[in-house]
Amino acid sequence: MTFARQSLGSLAVLVFGLTVSILLPRLLGAEARGEYQLAVKLAGLVLAVAQWGIPEVLLQLIGERRASVGALLGTSLVLGIGGAAVTAGAVALATPLLQDNLLRGVEPLLLALTLGGSLAALIGLLARRFVQLDGKLAVYNGLDVARTVLFLVLIIAGAALAPRQAIVPTLAWLTGEVMLALAACVYVARRIAPLATWTFHGKLAPQLASAGAPIQLGLLAMFIGSEGGAFVLNANLDITSVGIYSVGLSIARLVLQVSIALRTVLQPRLVGSEADSAAISARVTRHGLLWMLLAAIALAIGSPLVPVVFTSEFAAAGPVLVLMLPGMVAYGVWQLLAGHLLRIGRRGFLAATAGAFAVASIVLQGVGIQTMGLPGAALGLSLSYLLATAVVLVGFVRASGRSWRELLPVPGDLAFYVGLTRRALATHG
């Protein structure tokens, strides 16, 4: 019961994510939306490389009590900030070579802002991870909501001064990441580990880096596979197509808010025994699959309203959305099952799966763009997620000894949530 309530409570982030998904395209238009999307994705690339897979490794290290929280904090931040600075500098040097293809139409100033902001994003990512693993889920979600609210306020105010300009959301994103990093670090220092204990340990650093290396490779592969389609679109079509594609993708990813909410509550519980970890992962995945399917069906039914909600400029995002939804459901299952595999140290398996996904995604999206345009890109991405999730599912079943049938929703699951809602209404009525 507590798990369900915490999961449903963390879905409050969904409301703000939906607001951003609607408001941003309406304020920017397709071209500026595409430009902003490509610029921010470079920060995502830095994060995929520079976090060293540490956030996932912490789950196992803290669960096994291998080092103090202060040592893990200090060492993680030094590795992360150093990696982010080096990666951002390397990407900055490479961007002039990409201005006529993958980054065509993106202003250099936007790239500089997002690359610089990636350092703040990295600090916020690591600090929030410690908040989550400490079980402070209300604070973890509250920080995310506060950042999104600040972003919304800034883009609404900025749109009045510079309408349909990508610089507005870029500056809003940068401000939000800086404020989130500061707030998260202050909270961790006051409530979890005093600042004086944040120390760099030379012996711990190689352990973190080597343990996280497979995850880091996997994260980089996931970034390429999940986000690379936008760059391929820009190189083959135009930046307006990227804006339309990004709207379809952002709506489809609302399905993932279910798995994100469940993972937020699940991961602190995975510090128990491996048997318990497998059992709870299977049970949570079963419930998550039910709600992701319901969310995907609702979004598919509502897809004809895309031109009404986002203006006719984004009408082509409707079919893109429908084609992406099966892949998003599959990816949500992948995320939930991965928690147990990371808990028992199957990082290499997940990294290899992510690498295969990246190759399949770029190839299938490239072929799809050449033959079907925007819908082809969406179909290629969706098929790639489905194939990779099938591999992760087989890996989970073999590693855990659980049956794949345990992951399928049953009628009693829906009845459980209906009863939970009724009891909550009766309590607060």
C-alpha positions in Angstrom: 0.0 0.0 0.0 2.8 2.4 0.9 4.6 1.6 -2.3 1.6 2.3 -4.4 0.9 5.6 -2.6 4.5 6.8 -3.0 4.4 5.8 -6.7 1.2 7.6 -7.4 2.5 10.6 -5.5 5.6 10.8 -7.6 3.4 11.0 -10.7 2.7 14.6 -9.8 5.7 15.3 -12.0 3.6 14.1 -15.0 1.4 17.1 -14.8 4.2 19.5 -15.2 5.8 17.4 -17.9 2.6 17.5 -19.8 2.4 21.3 -19.4 5.9 21.7 -20.8 5.1 19.3 -23.7 2.1 21.5 -24.7 3.4 25.0 -24.0 6.9 24.8 -25.5 5.8 24.0 -29.1 3.0 26.6 -29.0 5.5 29.3 -27.9 8.3 28.4 -30.2 6.9 26.9 -33.4 8.4 23.9 -35.1 11.7 25.4 -36.2 12.7 27.0 -32.9 11.5 23.8 -31.1 13.8 21.7 -33.2 16.8 24.1 -32.6 16.3 24.0 -28.9 15.9 20.2 -28.9 19.2 19.7 -30.7 21.1 22.1 -28.5 19.9 20.5 -25.2 20.6 17.0 -26.6 24.3 17.9 -26.6 24.1 18.4 -22.8 22.5 15.0 -22.7 25.5 13.6 -24.5 27.9 15.1 -22.0 25.8 13.5 -19.1 25.8 10.1 -20.8 29.6 10.2 -21.0 30.6 12.1 -17.9 28.6 10.4 -15.1 30.7 7.3 -15.4 27.7 5.1 -14.7 28.1 6.2 -11.1 24.4 6.8 -10.3 23.6 3.2 -11.1 26.7 1.8 -9.4 25.7 3.6 -6.2 22.7 1.4 -5.8 25.0 -1.7 -5.4 27.7 0.1 -3.3 25.4 1.6 -0.8 23.4 -1.6 -0.6 26.6 -3.5 0.2 27.9 -0.8 2.6 31.3 -0.6 0.8 32.1 3.0 1.6 30.7 5.9 3.6 28.2 8.3 2.0 30.7 11.2 2.3 33.4 9.4 0.5 31.0 8.3 -2.3 29.7 11.9 -2.6 33.1 13.5 -2.8 34.6 11.0 -5.2 31.5 10.9 -7.4 31.5 14.7 -7.8 35.2 14.9 -8.6 34.9 12.2 -11.2 31.7 13.6 -12.7 32.7 17.3 -12.9 36.1 16.4 -14.3 34.5 14.1 -16.9 31.9 16.7 -17.8 34.4 19.4 -18.3 36.6 17.3 -20.6 33.6 15.9 -22.5 32.0 19.3 -23.0 35.3 20.7 -24.2 35.8 17.9 -26.7 32.2 18.3 -28.0 32.7 22.1 -28.3 35.8 21.5 -30.5 33.9 19.1 -32.7 30.8 21.3 -33.3 32.2 23.4 -36.1 32.5 20.2 -38.1 28.8 19.4 -37.6 27.3 22.8 -38.4 26.5 21.8 -42.0 24.9 18.4 -41.2 23.9 17.1 -37.8 23.7 20.6 -36.2 22.5 22.5 -39.2 20.5 25.5 -38.2 21.5 25.6 -34.5 23.1 28.8 -33.3 26.6 28.4 -31.8 25.5 30.5 -28.7 22.9 27.9 -27.8 25.5 25.1 -28.0 27.8 27.0 -25.7 25.1 27.5 -23.2 24.0 23.9 -23.1 27.5 22.6 -23.0 28.3 24.9 -20.1 25.1 24.0 -18.3 25.9 20.3 -18.6 28.3 20.7 -15.6 25.5 21.9 -13.4 23.2 19.2 -14.7 25.8 16.6 -13.8 26.1 17.9 -10.2 22.3 18.0 -9.8 22.0 14.4 -11.2 24.5 13.0 -8.7 23.2 14.9 -5.7 19.6 13.9 -6.4 20.7 10.3 -6.6 21.8 10.4 -3.0 18.6 11.9 -2.0 16.7 9.2 -3.8 18.7 6.3 -2.4 18.3 7.8 1.1 14.6 7.3 0.7 13.7 11.0 0.7 11.4 10.6 -2.2 9.2 13.6 -1.5 12.3 15.8 -1.7 13.6 14.0 -4.8 10.3 14.7 -6.6 9.9 18.1 -5.1 13.2 19.3 -6.6 12.1 18.0 -10.0 8.8 19.8 -9.8 10.4 23.0 -8.6 12.8 23.0 -11.5 10.0 22.4 -14.0 7.9 25.2 -12.5 10.8 27.6 -12.7 11.4 26.6 -16.3 7.7 27.2 -17.2 7.7 30.6 -15.5 10.9 31.7 -17.3 9.8 30.6 -20.8 6.4 32.3 -20.5 8.1 35.5 -19.4 10.8 35.2 -22.0 8.4 34.5 -24.8 6.9 37.9 -24.4 10.3 39.5 -25.0 11.6 37.2 -27.7 8.8 35.2 -29.3 9.6 32.0 -31.2 13.3 32.2 -30.3 15.2 29.1 -29.1 17.4 31.3 -26.8 14.4 31.6 -24.4 14.0 28.0 -23.4 17.8 27.5 -23.5 18.4 30.2 -20.9 15.4 28.8 -18.8 16.8 25.3 -19.0 20.3 26.6 -17.9 18.8 28.5 -14.9 16.8 25.5 -13.8 19.7 23.2 -13.9 21.9 25.6 -11.9 19.2 26.2 -9.2 18.5 22.4 -9.0 22.2 21.6 -8.5 22.5 24.2 -5.7 19.3 23.1 -3.9 20.2 19.4 -4.1 23.7 20.0 -2.8 22.5 22.1 0.1 19.9 19.5 1.1 22.4 16.7 0.9 24.9 18.6 3.0 22.4 19.5 5.7 20.4 16.3 5.9 22.4 13.3 4.5 26.1 13.9 4.8 27.8 17.1 6.1 29.9 19.0 3.6 33.0 18.3 5.7 32.7 14.6 4.9 32.6 15.0 1.2 36.1 13.7 0.5 37.8 12.4 -2.6 39.3 8.9 -2.1 42.0 7.9 -4.5 41.4 4.2 -4.0 37.6 4.5 -4.4 37.8 6.5 -7.6 39.2 3.6 -9.8 36.6 1.3 -8.2 33.7 3.6 -9.2 35.1 4.2 -12.7 35.8 0.6 -13.4 32.4 -0.6 -12.0 30.6 2.1 -13.9 32.4 1.7 -17.2 30.0 -0.8 -18.7 27.1 1.3 -17.5 28.7 4.4 -19.0 29.0 2.6 -22.4 25.4 1.5 -22.1 24.3 5.1 -21.3 26.2 6.4 -24.3 24.6 3.8 -26.5 21.2 4.6 -25.1 21.7 8.2 -25.8 22.7 7.5 -29.4 19.9 5.1 -30.0 17.2 7.2 -28.3 18.3 10.7 -29.3 20.4 10.2 -32.4 17.3 10.0 -34.6 16.8 13.8 -34.3 20.3 14.5 -35.6 19.8 12.0 -38.4 16.5 13.8 -39.3 18.2 17.1 -39.3 21.0 15.9 -41.6 18.5 14.3 -44.1 15.4 16.6 -43.9 15.4 19.9 -42.0 15.2 21.4 -38.5 11.5 21.9 -38.7 11.1 18.1 -39.0 13.1 17.8 -35.9 10.7 20.1 -34.1 7.7 18.0 -35.2 9.5 14.7 -34.3 10.4 16.0 -30.9 6.8 16.9 -30.1 5.6 13.3 -31.0 8.5 11.9 -28.9 7.9 14.1 -25.9 4.2 13.1 -25.8 5.0 9.4 -26.2 7.5 9.7 -23.4 4.7 10.6 -21.0 4.2 6.8 -20.9 7.6 6.6 -19.3 6.5 8.8 -16.4 4.8 5.6 -15.0 8.1 3.6 -15.0 10.1 6.6 -13.7 7.6 7.0 -10.8 7.9 3.3 -10.0 11.7 3.3 -10.3 12.0 6.2 -8.0 10.2 4.3 -5.2 11.6 0.9 -6.2 15.4 1.6 -6.2 15.8 2.3 -2.5 14.1 -1.0 -1.8 16.6 -2.9 -3.9 19.2 -2.8 -1.2 17.7 -5.9 0.3 18.6 -9.5 -0.7 18.9 -10.5 -4.3 15.9 -12.8 -4.0 13.7 -10.0 -2.6 15.1 -7.7 -5.3 13.9 -10.0 -8.1 10.5 -10.6 -6.5 9.8 -6.9 -6.0 11.1 -6.0 -9.4 8.8 -8.5 -11.1 5.8 -7.4 -9.1 6.4 -3.7 -9.8 7.0 -4.4 -13.5 3.6 -6.2 -13.7 1.8 -3.2 -12.2 3.8 -0.7 -14.3 3.1 -2.6 -17.5 -0.7 -2.3 -16.8 -0.6 1.5 -16.3 1.8 2.1 -19.2 -0.5 0.2 -21.6 -3.5 2.2 -20.3 -1.6 5.4 -20.8 -0.4 4.4 -24.3 -4.0 3.5 -25.3 -5.3 6.9 -24.0 -2.6 8.8 -25.9 -3.2 6.8 -29.1 -7.0 7.6 -28.9 -6.2 11.3 -28.3 -3.6 11.6 -31.2 -6.1 13.2 -33.6 -6.2 16.2 -31.2 -2.5 17.0 -31.8 -3.2 19.7 -34.4 -5.7 21.3 -31.9 -3.5 21.2 -28.9 -0.2 22.1 -30.6 -1.5 24.1 -33.6 -1.7 22.8 -37.2 2.1 23.4 -37.6 2.6 20.1 -35.7 -0.2 18.0 -37.4 2.4 15.4 -38.6 3.3 14.7 -35.0 0.1 12.7 -34.5 1.1 9.6 -36.6 4.6 9.9 -35.2 3.2 9.6 -31.7 1.1 6.5 -32.4 4.0 4.7 -34.0 6.3 5.5 -31.0 3.9 4.3 -28.2 4.6 0.5 -28.4 8.3 1.3 -28.1 7.8 3.5 -25.1 5.9 0.8 -23.3 8.7 -1.7 -24.0 11.3 0.8 -22.8 9.4 1.3 -19.6 9.6 -2.4 -18.9 13.3 -2.4 -19.8 13.9 0.3 -17.2 12.1 -1.5 -14.4 13.8 -4.9 -15.0 17.2 -3.2 -15.3 17.1 -2.2 -11.6 17.4 -5.8 -10.4 20.1 -6.6 -13.1 22.1 -3.7 -11.9 21.6 -4.7 -8.3 23.3 -8.1 -8.9 26.0 -6.6 -11.1 24.9 -7.5 -14.6 26.3 -4.3 -16.0 28.1 -5.8 -18.9 24.9 -7.5 -20.1 22.9 -4.3 -20.0 25.7 -2.4 -21.7 25.9 -4.9 -24.6 22.1 -4.8 -25.0 22.2 -1.0 -25.1 25.0 -1.1 -27.7 23.0 -3.4 -29.9 20.0 -1.1 -29.4 22.0 1.9 -30.5 23.1 0.3 -33.8 19.7 -1.1 -34.6 18.0 2.2 -33.8 20.2 4.4 -36.0 20.1 1.9 -38.9 16.3 1.4 -38.7 15.6 5.1 -38.2 17.9 5.9 -41.1 16.3 3.4 -43.4 12.8 4.6 -42.2 13.6 8.2 -42.9 14.8 7.4 -46.4 11.7 5.4 -47.2 8.9 6.9 -45.1 10.2 10.3 -43.8 9.0 11.2 -40.3 6.8 8.2 -39.7 9.7 5.9 -40.7 11.9 7.5 -38.0 9.3 6.8 -35.4 8.7 3.3 -36.5 12.5 2.5 -36.5 12.8 3.8 -33.0 9.8 1.8 -31.7 11.0 -1.4 -33.3 14.5 -1.0 -31.7 13.0 -0.6 -28.2 10.9 -3.7 -28.7 13.8 -5.8 -29.8 16.1 -4.6 -27.0 13.5 -5.1 -24.3 12.9 -8.7 -25.5 16.6 -9.3 -24.8 16.5 -7.7 -21.4 13.4 -9.7 -20.5 15.2 -13.0 -21.3 18.2 -11.8 -19.3 16.0 -11.0 -16.3 14.2 -14.4 -16.4 17.5 -16.3 -16.6 19.2 -14.3 -13.9 16.4 -14.1 -11.4 14.7 -17.5 -11.9 11.3 -15.7 -12.1 8.8 -16.7 -14.8 8.0 -14.1 -17.5 4.3 -14.8 -16.7 4.8 -13.0 -13.4 5.3 -9.8 -15.4 1.9 -9.9 -17.1 -0.9 -7.8 -15.5 -3.9 -9.7 -14.0 -7.4 -8.4 -13.5 -6.8 -8.1 -9.8 -4.2 -5.4 -10.4 -6.7 -2.9 -11.7 -9.2 -3.8 -8.9 -6.4 -3.1 -6.4 -5.8 0.4 -7.7 -9.5 1.2 -7.9 -9.9 0.1 -4.3 -6.8 2.2 -3.3 -8.3 5.3 -5.0 -11.7 4.7 -3.2 -10.0 4.4 0.2 -7.9 7.5 -0.5 -11.0 9.5 -1.4 -12.8 8.2 1.6 -9.9 9.2 3.9 -9.6 12.7 2.5 -13.3 13.2 1.9 
